[in-house]
């Protein structure tokens, strides 16, 4: 796929100098569910796959308990394709350098539902809503950063699974939110 090769060859920002390789995505590109997080962490940078560390394993376990499997039921990616040093938050200029790849992924994939893991990915798609007001709501988007989409996916924001690693009571909240997927998929 040309997009994956372009992502792997990218050197638009300083992050490329500090990571092993840009990480395009994992999962089924032809599914109706897209999961987006902010950036790869150390485990992902080593494995060259998104969301394979402790948080990723927890998310996989929760999704599999709901009968969703990465290989066939969803596709997972990040806004920023290279790991920021020390797993820090991506800087606005890094998001600016990389976000066009995500928009291209979304336009090619045309998911019905986009699940965002916490604030960066949510506010990238739904910029005018604070993270404290997103829970229990689903948003239909028509634009991404001034680019008009020719379809209107739904956005469902959930807690990042790392929250549940530190507070196991959040596992049920994440699972409860992800249970909405069946109703959201046409």
Secondary structure, 3 states (H helix, E strand, C coil): CHHHHHHHHCCCCHHHHCCCCCCCCEECCCCCEEEEEEECCHHHHHHCCCCCCHHHHHHHHHHHHCCCCHHHHCEEEEEECCCCHHHCCCCHHHHHHHHHHHHHHHHHHCCCEEEEECHHHHHHHCCCCCHHHCCCCEEECCEECCEECCCCCEEEEECCHHHHHHCCCHHHHHHHHHCCHHHHCC
